[in-house]
Amino acid sequence: MATVPIKSTAVNGTVCTMLPIALATLQRLEFPRKLGLMEMLYGRKLAARGTTWIQTSRGITWKLDLRDPCHRWIVYGYYEGPAIWRWLRGWLRDGDVVVDSGQT
């Protein structure tokens, strides 16, 4: 399987990991077995980036530890549901910081 280089770019002054075009496109789509396919195609390459800033499919820039499969799921387009995104867009402004402590 061919590997795709993962580069970095600046978003609002923060150096972010730039996703391959195919991954960025697939992020926005919903389909069966998405996580497994995305993990097979991109998991190892993303994990090699370690902790980095990355722009999610919803346009929000997050600092994620890409060695953690759950954090890669966020990159693949899976995080919570529409309610959390409505809240984030309604309450947060550019430059705001949210700490997700993982406590449910």
MARBA-3410 file (N, C-alpha, C, O; in Angstrom, 1 decimal):
104
0.8,-1.2,0.0,0.0,0.0,0.0,0.9,1.2,0.0,1.8,1.3,0.8 ~ 0.6,2.2,-0.8,1.4,3.4,-0.9,1.1,4.3,0.3,0.0,4.4,0.8 ~ 2.2,4.9,0.8,2.0,5.8,1.9,1.9,7.3,1.4,2.4,7.6,0.3 ~ 1.2,8.1,2.2,0.9,9.5,1.8,1.6,10.3,2.8,1.4,10.2,4.0 ~ 2.5,11.3,2.4,3.2,12.1,3.3,2.2,13.0,4.0,1.2,13.5,3.4
2.4,13.3,5.3,1.6,14.2,6.1,2.5,15.4,6.4,3.5,15.2,7.1 ~ 2.1,16.5,6.0,2.9,17.7,6.2,2.2,18.7,7.2,1.2,18.4,7.8 ~ 2.9,19.8,7.5,2.4,20.8,8.4,2.1,22.1,7.7,2.8,22.4,6.7 ~ 1.2,22.9,8.2,0.9,24.2,7.7,0.4,25.1,8.9,0.2,24.6,9.9 ~ 0.3,26.4,8.6,-0.1,27.3,9.7,-1.6,27.6,9.5,-2.0,28.0,8.4
-2.3,27.5,10.6,-3.7,27.9,10.6,-3.9,28.9,11.8,-3.7,28.5,12.9 ~ -4.3,30.1,11.5,-4.4,31.1,12.5,-3.2,31.2,13.4,-3.3,31.4,14.6 ~ -2.0,31.1,12.8,-0.8,31.3,13.5,-0.3,30.0,14.3,0.7,30.0,14.9 ~ -1.1,28.9,14.2,-0.7,27.7,14.9,-0.3,26.7,13.8,-1.0,26.5,12.8 ~ 0.9,26.1,14.0,1.3,25.1,13.1,0.5,23.8,13.2,0.4,23.2,14.3
-0.2,23.4,12.2,-1.1,22.3,12.2,-0.6,21.2,11.2,0.0,21.5,10.2 ~ -1.0,20.0,11.6,-0.7,18.9,10.7,-1.7,19.0,9.5,-2.9,19.1,9.7 ~ -1.2,19.0,8.3,-2.0,19.1,7.1,-2.3,17.7,6.7,-1.5,16.8,6.5 ~ -3.6,17.4,6.5,-4.1,16.1,6.1,-4.0,15.8,4.6,-4.2,16.8,3.8 ~ -3.7,14.6,4.2,-3.8,14.3,2.8,-5.2,14.6,2.2,-6.2,14.5,3.0
-5.3,15.0,1.0,-6.6,15.4,0.4,-7.6,14.3,0.5,-8.8,14.6,0.8 ~ -7.2,13.1,0.3,-8.2,12.0,0.4,-8.8,11.8,1.8,-10.0,11.6,1.9 ~ -7.9,11.9,2.8,-8.4,11.8,4.2,-9.3,13.0,4.5,-10.4,12.8,5.1 ~ -8.9,14.2,4.1,-9.7,15.4,4.4,-11.1,15.2,3.7,-12.1,15.7,4.3 ~ -11.2,14.6,2.6,-12.4,14.4,1.9,-13.3,13.4,2.6,-14.5,13.5,2.8
-12.6,12.2,2.9,-13.4,11.2,3.6,-13.9,11.6,5.0,-14.9,11.0,5.5 ~ -13.2,12.5,5.6,-13.6,13.0,7.0,-15.1,13.4,6.9,-15.8,13.1,7.9 ~ -15.5,14.0,5.9,-16.8,14.7,5.8,-17.9,13.7,5.5,-19.1,14.0,5.6 ~ -17.6,12.5,5.1,-18.5,11.5,4.6,-18.8,10.5,5.7,-18.0,10.2,6.6 ~ -20.1,10.0,5.8,-20.5,8.9,6.7,-20.7,7.7,5.9,-21.4,7.7,4.9
-20.1,6.5,6.3,-20.3,5.3,5.6,-20.0,4.1,6.5,-19.2,4.3,7.5 ~ -20.5,2.9,6.3,-20.2,1.8,7.1,-18.8,1.5,7.2,-18.0,1.6,6.2 ~ -18.3,1.1,8.4,-16.9,0.7,8.7,-15.9,1.8,8.4,-14.7,1.5,8.1 ~ -16.3,3.0,8.6,-15.5,4.1,8.3,-14.2,4.1,9.2,-13.1,4.3,8.7 ~ -14.4,3.9,10.5,-13.2,4.0,11.4,-12.2,2.9,11.0,-11.0,3.2,11.0
-12.6,1.7,10.7,-11.7,0.6,10.4,-10.9,0.9,9.1,-9.7,0.7,9.0 ~ -11.6,1.4,8.1,-11.0,1.8,6.8,-10.0,2.9,7.0,-8.8,2.8,6.5 ~ -10.4,3.9,7.7,-9.5,5.1,7.9,-8.3,4.7,8.7,-7.2,5.1,8.4 ~ -8.5,3.9,9.7,-7.4,3.4,10.5,-6.4,2.6,9.7,-5.2,2.7,9.9 ~ -6.9,1.7,8.8,-6.1,0.9,8.0,-5.3,1.8,7.0,-4.1,1.5,6.8
-5.9,2.8,6.5,-5.2,3.6,5.5,-4.3,4.7,6.1,-3.2,4.9,5.6 ~ -4.7,5.2,7.3,-3.9,6.4,7.8,-3.4,6.3,9.2,-2.7,7.1,9.7 ~ -3.9,5.2,10.0,-3.5,5.1,11.4,-2.1,5.2,11.7,-1.7,6.0,12.6 ~ -1.3,4.4,11.1,0.2,4.3,11.4,0.9,5.7,11.1,1.7,6.1,11.8 ~ 0.5,6.3,9.9,1.2,7.5,9.5,0.8,8.7,10.5,1.6,9.5,10.9
-0.5,8.7,10.9,-1.0,9.7,11.8,-0.3,9.5,13.2,0.1,10.5,13.8 ~ -0.3,8.3,13.7,0.3,8.0,15.0,1.7,8.4,15.1,2.2,8.9,16.1 ~ 2.5,8.4,14.0,3.9,8.8,14.0,4.0,10.3,14.2,5.1,10.8,14.6 ~ 2.9,11.1,14.0,3.0,12.5,14.3,2.9,12.9,15.8,3.3,14.0,16.2 ~ 2.5,11.9,16.6,2.5,12.1,18.1,1.4,13.2,18.4,0.3,13.2,17.8
1.8,14.1,19.3,0.9,15.2,19.7,1.1,16.3,18.8,2.2,16.8,18.6 ~ 0.0,16.8,18.2,0.1,17.9,17.2,-1.3,18.6,17.1,-2.3,18.1,17.6 ~ -1.2,19.8,16.6,-2.5,20.5,16.3,-3.0,20.0,15.0,-2.2,19.8,14.0 ~ -4.3,19.9,14.9,-4.9,19.4,13.6,-6.3,20.0,13.4,-7.0,20.2,14.4 ~ -6.6,20.3,12.2,-7.9,20.9,11.9,-8.9,19.7,11.6,-8.6,18.9,10.7
-10.0,19.7,12.3,-10.9,18.6,12.2,-11.9,18.8,11.0,-11.8,19.9,10.4 ~ -12.7,17.8,10.7,-13.6,18.0,9.6,-14.6,19.1,9.8,-15.2,19.6,8.8 ~ -14.8,19.4,11.1,-15.8,20.5,11.4,-15.1,21.9,11.3,-15.8,22.9,11.6 ~ -13.8,21.9,11.0,-13.1,23.2,10.9,-12.5,23.7,12.2,-12.0,24.8,12.3 ~ -12.6,22.9,13.3,-12.1,23.3,14.6,-10.7,22.8,14.7,-10.5,21.6,14.4
-9.8,23.6,15.2,-8.4,23.1,15.4,-8.2,22.6,16.8,-8.5,23.4,17.7 ~ -7.7,21.4,16.9,-7.5,20.8,18.2,-6.1,20.2,18.3,-5.5,19.8,17.4 ~ -5.6,20.2,19.6,-4.3,19.6,19.8,-4.7,18.2,20.3,-5.3,17.9,21.3 ~ -4.2,17.2,19.5,-4.5,15.8,19.7,-3.3,15.0,19.8,-2.3,15.3,19.2 ~ -3.3,13.9,20.6,-2.3,12.9,20.6,-2.6,11.8,19.6,-3.4,10.9,20.0
-2.1,11.8,18.5,-2.5,10.9,17.4,-2.0,9.5,17.6,-2.3,8.6,16.8 ~ -1.2,9.3,18.7,-0.9,7.9,19.1,-2.1,7.2,19.7,-2.1,6.0,19.8 ~ -3.1,8.0,20.1,-4.3,7.5,20.8,-5.3,7.2,19.7,-5.7,8.2,19.0 ~ -5.8,6.0,19.6,-6.8,5.7,18.5,-8.1,6.6,18.6,-8.6,7.0,17.6 ~ -8.5,6.9,19.9,-9.7,7.7,20.0,-9.4,9.1,19.5,-10.4,9.7,18.9
-8.2,9.6,19.6,-7.9,10.9,19.1,-7.9,10.9,17.5,-8.3,11.9,16.9 ~ -7.5,9.8,17.0,-7.5,9.6,15.5,-8.9,9.6,15.0,-9.2,10.0,13.9 ~ -9.8,9.0,15.8,-11.3,9.0,15.4,-11.8,10.4,15.2,-12.6,10.6,14.3 ~ -11.3,11.3,16.1,-11.7,12.7,15.9,-11.2,13.2,14.5,-12.0,13.9,13.8 ~ -10.0,12.9,14.2,-9.5,13.3,12.8,-10.3,12.7,11.7,-10.6,13.3,10.7
-10.8,11.4,11.9,-11.6,10.7,10.9,-13.0,11.3,10.8,-13.7,10.9,9.9 ~ -13.4,12.1,11.7,-14.7,12.7,11.6,-15.7,12.3,12.6,-16.9,12.6,12.5 ~ -15.3,11.5,13.6,-16.2,11.0,14.7,-15.9,11.7,16.0,-14.8,11.4,16.6 ~ -16.8,12.5,16.4,-16.7,13.1,17.8,-18.0,13.6,18.2,-18.6,14.5,17.6 ~ -18.5,13.0,19.2,-19.8,13.4,19.7,-20.9,13.4,18.6,-20.8,12.7,17.6
-21.9,14.3,18.8,-22.9,14.4,17.8,-23.2,15.8,17.5,-22.4,16.7,17.9 ~ -24.3,16.1,16.8,-24.6,17.5,16.4,-24.8,18.4,17.5,-24.5,19.6,17.4 ~ -25.3,18.0,18.7,-25.5,18.9,19.8,-24.2,19.5,20.3,-24.2,20.7,20.5 ~ -23.1,18.8,20.4,-21.9,19.4,20.9,-21.4,20.4,19.9,-20.8,21.4,20.3 ~ -21.5,20.1,18.6,-21.1,21.1,17.6,-21.9,22.4,17.6,-21.3,23.4,17.4
-23.2,22.3,17.8,-24.0,23.5,17.9,-23.5,24.3,19.1,-23.4,25.5,19.0 ~ -23.3,23.6,20.2,-22.8,24.3,21.4,-21.5,25.0,21.2,-21.3,26.2,21.5 ~ -20.5,24.3,20.6,-19.2,24.8,20.3,-19.3,26.1,19.4,-18.7,27.1,19.7 ~ -20.1,26.0,18.4,-20.2,27.1,17.5,-20.9,28.3,18.1,-20.6,29.4,17.8 ~ -21.9,28.0,19.0,-22.7,29.1,19.6,-21.9,29.8,20.7,-22.1,31.0,21.0
-21.0,29.1,21.4,-20.3,29.7,22.6,-18.9,30.0,22.4,-18.4,31.0,23.0 ~ -18.2,29.4,21.5,-16.8,29.6,21.3,-16.5,30.6,20.2,-17.2,30.6,19.2 ~ -15.5,31.4,20.4,-15.0,32.3,19.3,-13.6,31.9,19.0,-12.9,31.2,19.7 ~ -13.1,32.4,17.8,-11.8,32.2,17.4,-10.8,32.5,18.5,-10.8,33.6,19.0 ~ -9.9,31.6,18.8,-8.9,31.8,19.8,-9.3,31.2,21.2,-8.4,31.1,22.1
-10.6,30.9,21.4,-11.0,30.3,22.7,-10.4,28.9,22.9,-10.0,28.3,21.9 ~ -10.2,28.5,24.1,-9.7,27.2,24.4,-10.7,26.4,25.2,-11.3,26.9,26.1 ~ -10.8,25.1,24.9,-11.7,24.2,25.6,-10.8,23.0,26.0,-10.0,22.5,25.2 ~ -10.9,22.6,27.3,-10.2,21.4,27.8,-11.2,20.3,27.9,-12.2,20.4,28.7 ~ -11.0,19.2,27.1,-11.9,18.0,27.2,-11.2,17.1,28.1,-10.2,16.4,27.7
-11.6,17.0,29.4,-10.9,16.2,30.4,-11.2,14.7,30.2,-10.5,13.9,30.9 ~ -12.1,14.3,29.4,-12.4,12.9,29.2,-13.3,12.4,30.3,-13.6,11.1,30.3 ~ -13.8,13.2,31.2,-14.7,12.7,32.3,-16.1,12.7,31.8,-16.7,13.7,31.4 ~ -16.7,11.5,31.8,-18.1,11.4,31.3,-19.0,11.1,32.4,-20.2,11.0,32.2
END
